[in-house]
Amino acid sequence: MGHSDWKPARRSVACSFCCTCCCCPLVALLFAAVALPSTFDGSGQPGDVLRRELQADIITALETNDWSAVDAGFGKKNAALIIGDSTGVRWEREHGWMSLDGEYALASQTKFITALTIYRLMAKSNGRLTPQSRVAKFIHPWPKEPGSAAANVTLAQLLAFTTGFDKDSASKITCARAAEDSEVTWVNCIDEIAEIPIEHTPGHTYLYGPWHMVVAAAVAHLAVGKPITGPAWLESVRREVFEPAGITEPVCYDGVLSDFPAFYPVLGSWYTGNPGTKYPDFAGGMRMTGRQWQKVLHAFQFGGLLDSAAMASLTAVHTAEVNQAFDLRAGSYGYAQGCWRVCDAAAEEEAETGKTLTVQERREMCNGTDPHPRVVHSIGAWGYYAWMDLTHGYYGVLVYSFAVSIVRLFWVGLFVAMFVSLVTFCCCIRFHE
């Protein structure tokens, strides 16, 4: 090729290469989305299914100390699993890129830590705060008109998400997960939430969401004379949960999307919570390791973190007659306070038929309000899963995050896309010489 012919060709090849490189992140995202199902049997929230699959083998292993069947059932999934009982850790396994020592976003599992912290503060309130305490007694802007639905809302109803909020009005209140650069304070957010209309009788409708926890945490702090600030809440979590459980690392609230790098397309641009100066995401902002979770569950179930009455109250089913939110198909039977109570019979029925059972159908199938076995679980949006089997006396933590998985696969896809682009560029140059 002559010199005059090379310049336009060179420009054409260079432009093609630049365009290809610019498309690499999109190609990588596509690759990650396609490859993600292979990381854990195609499921984003596999915890409860895995628990039910391993349940019989775990119970046998706890008696015989032969964990080979559990190990085989867990397989080579990109996840980590730890099982313990009253004696401590009995078995653990790690595979792929998930680690028991790695810190991952809890997402909605944060709700259990929030509820547990509140119950610990309640025990120190000298009777001033109980699950039946009315919110209006502590929150100044909360409606107090005698006889109104709002005036009768209790702390227990906040923690069970049966406050009676109007769904459409509540969805417009975004301060519960304020952006990091937001100027809204915890007190400001409470003022906004207090204006959500209580359209339903408290205790009769269920609305899953972050608003309740913002107010519930404030009620607990006010009851024991603590300030309504982010640093004060982190100190409460440290003193009431981490320290008694034997966790020495600092409390971390980096946000529900903190498993994504800040530069990650779309999701990485949105973080929640800024506990250093304002307030955290009480319903979804924490990060913890699997070993930290294990310590919390052990302290809760066997270490006296709460007395028996408080444990029973926190884990009691508060299934409302009307559900305004999504129906979580993760073995859920009903919401307790910051955690779920499950019914394996109903979960298996829904998995086999694809049908969502009604509240009444679940009650008929699940021994009323006390399903057997008595299992309490906490699940996060990214798949992190922790459970306590109160019937058989053990607990487990599945460390898994499809957010982490998709980021890992994104990097693999990006490397492959850029390598292909480079090879193509070199071939084009060779062809035009």
Buried (B, 14 or more C-beta within 10 A) or exposed (E): EEEEEEEEBEEEBEEBBEEBBEEBBEBBBBBBEEBBEEBBEEBBBBBBBBBBEBBEBBBBBBEEEEBEBBBEBBEEBBBBBBBBBEEEBBBBBBBBBBBBEBBBBBBBBBBBBBBBBBBBBBBEBEEBBEBEBBBBBBBEEBBBEEEEBBBBBBBBBBBBBBBBBBBEEBEEBBBBBBBBEBEBBBBBBBBBBBEBBBBBBBBEBBBBBBBBBBBBBBBBBBBBEBEBBBBBBBBBBBBBBBEBBEBEEEBBBBBBBBBBEEEBEEBBEBBBBBBEEBBBBBBBBBBBBBBBBBBBBBBBBBBEBBEEEBBEBBBBBBBBBEBBEEEBBBBBBBBBBBBBBBBBBBBBBBBEEEEEBEBEBBBEBBEEEEBEEBBBBBBBBBBBBBBBBBEBEBBBBBBBBBBBBBBBBBEEBBEBBBEEBEEBBEEBBEEBE
